[in-house]
Each structure stands twice: as structure tokens, then as C-alpha cells.
Amino acid sequence: MSLVKSDYEEVTISTKPIFNGKVISLQVDEVQLPNGQTATRELVKHPGAVAVIALVDDRMIFVDQFRKPLERMQVEIPAGKLDSGEEPLEAARRELEEETGYACESLSHVCSFYTSPGFADEILHIYVAEGLKQVGELKLDEDEFLDCLLLTFEDAQRLIQEQRISDSKTIFAVYAWQIYRLTGKWS
Amino acid sequence: MSLVKSDYEEVTISTKPIFNGKVISLQVDEVQLPNGQTATRELVKHPGAVAVIALVDDRMIFVDQFRKPLERMQVEIPAGKLDSGEEPLEAARRELEEETGYACESLSHVCSFYTSPGFADEILHIYVAEGLKQVGELKLDEDEFLDCLLLTFEDAQRLIQEQRISDSKTIFAVYAWQIYRLTGKWS
């Protein structure tokens, strides 16, 4: 196994800022390719996000919310963007409590992944929560509306079939749940 | 289990086009929220993509390429954007052959997921290939440079630990591979 580490690097020649929004920014870079030619790269910058796998007995906690890019409701594991300067672990604890009303005794890192490395730098950190306890009402952002659900593994698999679960982090969570059921380990 | 289907819809008031690129476009929508207030939504439009899980004996086919948004090399399963009007199944067959030099006898759909439903509509369709046969040289796009690798399951798990595999589709593929090793099924 040989992994080339640097021969394929694309060197930035220029960066053109296009948009600077509340959530994302966009720039177009001109790059020099390994063969000396040039190309453009459209790059979305994102602050990063967290998501939480949380089991209450044999059911997992999900939220059901409207997703404007898809123009429909989506069932997902609790998740949210990192606030400025916020540690992922703290963001995971905060999002879980705000979106579901559950606090947890501990959070363990399962994995982190780039959602779409072809055009975006968004990284999503996934944790598994243990020692769940319902502590209060939801505390949603002013533009956030959602329901909290507890689903069995079979419910979750059915919602994947029905495409009501259809995002990368939640499908990952259900696959990880299957491995946990088979092996007792989350990763 | 009760899933609200429409009470949380965000109604588009206006759409402002920001950027129309080679790969993505960006618009900012003003929406009316369920409580009557308004908010903005930053929306990236993407043509959709495909990725292929392909085993040759006990090794999976990966490609190692530079990812400009991450400014480093990444080991990923073969993947690519849909061409205009192209069926996902055909795109999967094309990308596998172009990026790896392998043809396959059949492709089965494993799952499709939205990579980042908070800000983008990109959907990724994942297939598993069977009957792999090396048929020729790579046929890469003019701005595409990569190496093809065959890795064992243990190699792939190690590359996840080393963060050389760190994107959603490839981590999903390695988790699905673990389930396949445990159950004989890909989904």
C-alpha cells in the first residue's frame, strides 16, 4: 500500500470571495494543478457541527424538523453547528439538551467526518451519549421548530426505507447502531 | 410515534441568486417560519453524486486524491458528480471504470443520503458492485489526479484512525463493510 502525500497538491493562485453568510461562506479559488495547468475550485466554508447518538433503553432519540434545502420534514439525530469558539464536546452536550430536553452523564467520540469534501469543509463530530435523563423542556433557537421522537431500531430502519431518514449522519448512526447491537461497540 | 408532516414548513417569500458555478450554485431564500416570523436560509444547489463500494476478493477499491476544501490528500471510495441528465446507476458504472480501471457485472443500490441537509441539497447514491474485472487504464477528467488503492478491512479501519479516511461516504462504506462481514448483507 503506497499513499502519495504531496505530488497531487493543488496550489492556490488566487482566492475570490463570493459570499459571507450567517452559516456558510463561499469562495472560488484558482489553483495550479499537478500538471501545471490551472482550474477553479468552488469552496464552501462552514463552522463545523456536532451530532449525538443517544439511546434511552432500547430506543434512540431523534428530532423531526423541516429542512429547507430538501423542502420537506426529515428525521435526524440531534445535531447543530458549533458556536464561535465552542468545543465540539460542549456543543454536543448543549444541542442534545436544547433539542431533546435530555441531559447525559457522559459523551464519547465515535467518529468525525467531512460531509462533502468535494466542495465544502464542513466537519461533523459524532458522539454517543450515556446516562440519559430527561431534565426539562426543549430550548430551541428562535428560528428552530422540531419534535423529539424515541424510535426502536426497527422503526429507524423503516424510516430509512421510507426516506424520512435520509441524511448522512443519521444513516451512519443507524448503521453504527446495528454494529453496536451485533458487537457491543460503537466503532 | 407521531410525525408531524406539514406544521413546520418554511414558506419561501423570496429567492436571491448569489452564485452559479460549474459544480454548485448558491441562493439565499427569505422564508416565513411556522410562527409567522421570517428568517433567511442559505441554500447550496448540487447536481447529486454517486459512490461505489467494490470488493476484489477481500479488499475494497479506494482512490487517493487531493481535496482542495480540506487542503490535503484523502482516501475515499470511487465517486463523482452526476453529469447532466445522467442516471445514477450509469454514473456509478462510469465513475468506477474511469477512476479505477475496473468494470463490474452488476451494481445494487445500498442507500442514498443527503450529505448536509442543513445548507445543501446534494444527494449521494451509494451502490455495491459485483463481478469486478480490471479492464484498462484510468480515464480521468482533465483536472483530476488520483491513485487507485486496494485495502483490507484492517487497512481501512487504520486509515480512519489516522484521519486519511475522513469523509461521510467512505466512513459509511467501511461501517457497511463491517456489517457485511458480520451478516453477509450490505444493508
Contacts between the chains, C-beta under 8 A, distances in Angstrom:
chain1	res1	chain2	res2	distance
A	1	B	149	6.4
A	1	B	151	6.6
A	1	B	155	6.2
A	2	B	147	7.7
A	3	B	64	5.4
A	3	B	73	7.0
A	3	B	75	6.9
A	3	B	147	7.6
A	3	B	149	7.3
A	3	B	164	6.8
A	4	B	64	6.4
A	4	B	73	7.0
A	4	B	147	5.7
A	5	B	73	5.8
A	6	B	73	7.7
A	8	B	64	8.0
A	8	B	65	6.4
A	8	B	66	4.3
A	8	B	73	6.6
A	8	B	145	4.6
A	8	B	146	7.0
A	9	B	66	5.6
A	10	B	66	5.5
A	10	B	68	5.3
A	18	B	18	6.9
A	18	B	19	5.1
A	18	B	26	7.4
A	19	B	18	5.1
A	19	B	19	6.5
A	19	B	26	6.1
A	19	B	42	7.9
A	21	B	28	6.9
A	21	B	40	7.9
A	21	B	42	4.5
A	22	B	40	6.9
A	22	B	42	6.8
A	23	B	42	5.2
A	23	B	118	7.3
A	23	B	119	5.7
A	24	B	42	5.4
A	24	B	44	7.3
A	24	B	119	5.5
A	26	B	18	7.4
A	26	B	19	6.1
A	26	B	26	5.5
A	28	B	21	6.9
A	29	B	68	6.7
A	31	B	68	6.4
A	33	B	143	5.9
A	33	B	145	6.9
A	34	B	145	5.0
A	35	B	145	7.6
A	37	B	142	7.6
A	37	B	143	7.5
A	39	B	143	4.1
A	40	B	21	7.9
A	40	B	22	6.9
A	41	B	68	4.4
A	41	B	69	7.7
A	42	B	19	7.9
A	42	B	21	4.5
A	42	B	22	6.8
A	42	B	23	5.2
A	42	B	24	5.4
A	43	B	68	6.5
A	43	B	69	5.3
A	44	B	24	7.3
A	44	B	44	6.1
A	44	B	69	7.4
A	44	B	119	7.7
A	44	B	120	7.8
A	46	B	116	7.9
A	46	B	119	7.3
A	49	B	118	7.5
A	64	B	3	5.4
A	64	B	4	6.5
A	64	B	8	8.0
A	65	B	8	6.4
A	66	B	8	4.3
A	66	B	9	5.6
A	66	B	10	5.5
A	67	B	114	7.9
A	67	B	117	4.5
A	67	B	118	7.1
A	68	B	10	5.3
A	68	B	29	6.7
A	68	B	31	6.4
A	68	B	41	4.4
A	68	B	43	6.5
A	69	B	41	7.7
A	69	B	43	5.3
A	69	B	44	7.4
A	69	B	114	7.6
A	69	B	117	5.8
A	69	B	118	7.3
A	69	B	119	6.3
A	69	B	120	5.7
A	69	B	121	4.5
A	70	B	114	6.3
A	70	B	117	5.6
A	70	B	121	6.3
A	73	B	3	7.0
A	73	B	4	7.1
A	73	B	5	5.8
A	73	B	6	7.8
A	73	B	8	6.6
A	74	B	114	7.9
A	74	B	117	5.9
A	75	B	3	7.0
A	76	B	117	7.4
A	81	B	118	7.5
A	111	B	160	6.9
A	111	B	171	6.0
A	112	B	163	8.0
A	112	B	166	6.9
A	113	B	166	5.7
A	113	B	167	5.8
A	113	B	168	4.7
A	113	B	171	4.9
A	114	B	67	7.9
A	114	B	69	7.6
A	114	B	70	6.3
A	114	B	74	7.9
A	114	B	166	5.7
A	114	B	167	4.7
A	114	B	168	6.8
A	115	B	115	4.6
A	115	B	116	4.2
A	115	B	167	7.7
A	115	B	168	5.1
A	116	B	46	7.9
A	116	B	115	4.2
A	116	B	116	5.6
A	116	B	120	6.7
A	116	B	122	5.8
A	116	B	167	7.7
A	116	B	168	7.2
A	117	B	67	4.5
A	117	B	69	5.8
A	117	B	70	5.6
A	117	B	74	5.9
A	117	B	76	7.4
A	117	B	166	7.9
A	117	B	167	4.6
A	118	B	23	7.3
A	118	B	49	7.5
A	118	B	67	7.2
A	118	B	69	7.3
A	118	B	81	7.5
A	119	B	23	5.7
A	119	B	24	5.5
A	119	B	44	7.8
A	119	B	46	7.3
A	119	B	69	6.3
A	120	B	44	7.8
A	120	B	69	5.7
A	120	B	116	6.7
A	120	B	120	7.2
A	121	B	69	4.5
A	121	B	70	6.3
A	122	B	116	5.8
A	123	B	166	8.0
A	124	B	168	7.5
A	142	B	37	7.5
A	143	B	33	5.8
A	143	B	37	7.5
A	143	B	39	4.1
A	145	B	8	4.6
A	145	B	33	6.9
A	145	B	34	5.0
A	145	B	35	7.6
A	146	B	8	7.0
A	147	B	2	7.8
A	147	B	3	7.5
A	147	B	4	5.8
A	147	B	8	8.0
A	149	B	1	6.4
A	149	B	3	7.3
A	151	B	1	6.6
A	155	B	1	6.2
A	160	B	111	6.9
A	163	B	112	8.0
A	164	B	3	6.9
A	166	B	112	6.8
A	166	B	113	5.7
A	166	B	114	5.7
A	166	B	117	7.9
A	166	B	123	8.0
A	167	B	113	5.7
A	167	B	114	4.7
A	167	B	115	7.7
A	167	B	116	7.8
A	167	B	117	4.7
A	168	B	113	4.7
A	168	B	114	6.8
A	168	B	115	5.1
A	168	B	116	7.2
A	168	B	124	7.5
A	168	B	168	4.1
A	168	B	169	7.7
A	168	B	172	7.0
A	169	B	168	7.7
A	171	B	111	6.0
A	171	B	113	4.9
A	171	B	172	6.9
A	172	B	168	7.0
A	172	B	171	6.9
A	172	B	172	5.6
A	172	B	175	6.8
A	175	B	172	6.7
A	175	B	175	4.7
A	175	B	176	6.2
A	175	B	179	6.5
A	176	B	175	6.2
A	178	B	179	5.7
A	179	B	175	6.5
A	179	B	178	5.7
A	179	B	179	6.3
A	179	B	182	7.5
A	182	B	179	7.5
A	182	B	182	5.1
A	182	B	183	7.4
A	183	B	182	7.4
